[in-house]
Amino acid sequence: MCGIIGMIGANSVVPYILEGLRRLEYRGYDSAGISTLVKGVVNRRRAEGKLAKLEKKLKDKPLTGNIGIGHTRWATHGAPNLINAHPHVSGPVSVVHNGIIENHKKLRTDLVASGFVMETDTDTEVVAHLVKYYHDQGLSPEEIMRSIIERLNGAYALVIMIADYPGTLMAARKSSPLAIGYGNEAMFIGSDALALAPMTRRISYLEDGDWAIVGQDYSNIYNAENKQVERPINLTEVSGALIGKGKYRHFMDKEIHEQPEVIGYTLSAFYDPNSGRMKMPELPFDPTLLPKLTIIAAGTSYYAGMVAKYWLEGLARLPVEVDIASEFRYRNSVLPKGGAALFISQSGESLDTLMALRHAREVEQHIISLVNVSESTIARESDIVLKTLAGPEISVASTKAFTTQLVVLLSLAVDWAHKRNFLNKKVSATIMTELSRLPITMAEVLADQGRWKACAHELALAKDVIYLGRGLNFPIALEGALKLKELSYIHAEGYAAGEMKHGPIALLEEGMPVVMVAPYDEWFEKTASNLKEALARGARVILLSDKEGIKRLDDEPAWVFEMPKVHPLIAPILYSLPVQLIAYHTANEKGTDVDQPRNLAKSVTVE
């Protein structure tokens, strides 16, 4: 979602703000802009499209100033065009904003009645005019912040700059993340640590409801009750080095190829192969007495939760419910006393997941989070944090974060199954030993790219694609369809293979691609029947299976991809790789923006 960067320093801030915005590009955006103060006047440059267009404008017409704010916008209210791009200005006031002001229509009506003229379709413009309204009454920065916060409903991260206060930035957060960076003779405000890392490693995270007044060498932070508070200054783990693509064409390609390595790192944090000992964090509850686990997530992380349900119920015999984050807190779900809720999020900032977490805490569930960013809001608000060691994931489509999530979830299932006396030590060690070999197996699959490209050349011509899987691999079929949709813009649907005869089989016609995720396991014979049904109706079947599965088929699919044989419990992790590769190479064939697909953002900070 949108990205924010602000800075007060002794020298020109524009190069630093641009660097911060460049590091926020991974979030997804459709316009960018910067405002600075020069001799008491707001100067602004904005551009529709990618950051390169803003850089060109700045080259043609430079900005100076030692205080400024910048923004990358992902459109919510109003079209993605120049007029709606941030920063928004009202006289001496300039504002950048992430999130949604839910009562913007009422505020707009009130401000128009007070003589303000609206020029954009955005909800953010009302904030700029509201700040000016209180500024014109002679209020101080602190009084302005208290006044506007009383009137704003919704989720927001705000940074405000006023020409009459050339040494001050004002900031506030409600549900959307915001951090303050402490530098040498400079202060920074940013959406996340990744944006601030090149400038400083000393970062303080604003808590929900906080607002702040920031000068060149200080920050005064106030909580939701308007009382001044101290927030700890942490040394961020995020590297200041700009993350590059290296030898790869896209970040997604690079991140796909990083999976063997990061899976190894992640597994080593939870399992010691030499001693066979699990290294799970201490829990505030006894998993042997847990009545139910509720898993909540969104998008790809939701599919990770679906796989985990099979593992936890099958191995640990623990009742598990998996819910979509944006639905969970609105349906009055029944959560037992002493239950636990597990929240899965790559960024740790997805607003729908965060709000679901807060609901679960209100109904007294133990809170576990599985995140890739240990400094994120979801992590900070959890009782227990399970961290994937995937490193920064820049491409919007999740790859390495997903597979490392699965590694952690299987490790958790094995650990709890052992503690609940449903797995003995020998069987547990066998599963984890097999899991330890996964990085080598994945590297074997990645070694041969040509066959995926040839299949993608044909798939790129399709209008519709069906993905099928059974059991543990049903969620991987859903994930494969999602990846193809978001990267190539081809309509795709994933189904449990046994559901085909209950309706979806009507979609099959001559030449329609059907991707079957079908390792040889306990479900294989039934999946093979579905494959025959598809072939009989003229479908072009793309089969993902191992040597044994391929051997047992009489009919010849259009494309056969032989996968290495792995333990059935580990197959969902391995088979995530081919569905990623199929989607990636198909998108390349179609020439779409692989790393930043249209209309999508990496971190969703609106509900």
C-alpha angles and dihedrals in degrees: 000000000000119000130221132198128171133173144183116190147142094260138038109311099197098090090050094047090050090051090051092049090048089056090049094055090096089071092069125248143174103206140018139200147170133207126193136175119240119176092339095310128113112236119190139186122185135172136187115233129013128005091254089072091055090048090053090052090050091050091052094042111017126209124216133183138111095242126053150138131222137191145188109205130211105192119247105143111032134005121300096258140121097267091056095044119114145275095068118204135206111177107296092356127094123182139185120191142184120195134025130298099215096194095047093122092058091045091047091054092049093048094047088052087054091055102265118141117220115218103172140048094234132112089221095068090069089060092055092050092044091054090049090048091059093037089057088057089062097252122159121242090261092050091047092053093049091048098049095043090056089058103040120092123187138037120318150154110198135186116184131190123191122193093220090060102050094170098050140079121188122209140179138175135198115171093329115091124251132168136190120221124207114212139165107289088339140082128206139197121198146162093243145356092261090066093048100040097092090056102039144349093207105095136167119198118218113229122229110288094019124135129186146197109214127193132177093277106015147044126205110199125195128189129225089279089056092247117140111249140176120240117196119255110228133192104238120228091216116110120238091219113109108248111239136190094239111194093344127101094222138019088241091057090049093047092049089054092047092062098093090053099044092043087056091050093047094047092050089059091059106029137040107207093193095059097023088231123147115228102204119156120257112272127220088222139042110257089205089065098040109126096197143351119216115200117201126185144127136238116341091357088059089058089051087055091051091055090047090056090061091048098045096043094041098044106024097029088227119150108244131186121192119203138179109249096228091054102038103081095041100059103060092242117199111244119181124232109266093020125139133226122207117202119198120199132148094209097031087222105083102134098214090052092045093051090048088053091053090050091051090051090051089057090049102252121155106252122225123172131196108200142153094217113060092191094055125117094250091052093048092051095049131096092217128021123204106193128204114212096215095127121223112336109207104173112087092229108076117232116143092030089057097050093045088050088055091050091054093045093051090047089051092049092051092047094050092043089056093046091048089051096243094113125042122220094259095054091043090053091049093055093046092046089053089048090052089060092055097093091059091046092050091050089056091055092048093051094077113054100156097080093054092051092052092052092046090055089064096038092055089069093058125104096195133024131186124208120200133190140152133219113338090005097053091086089050089057088053090048092049091053091048092051093050092048097048097043106036101022090232113142108249135168131194122213140178099255093234090058093065093090090051094069118305093081086076087072094062116107139153112307098004110146115238117187112204119198098201122151114176102269141122091297097047101098092054092045089051088058090055089050091055090049090054094047091049089059095051099260120156100235120206106197124202108190144123129259095273093049093049091047092056095056120095096187120070117232119212092248127021121190113189111212126195115266112256137167108287091240090058096045095092090060094047094043090054086074099064094046088053092049094047091052094044096050093042090054089049090053090052094045096234125154098270099187097041110028116195118278093005133112131194099228115034108210098170128071 
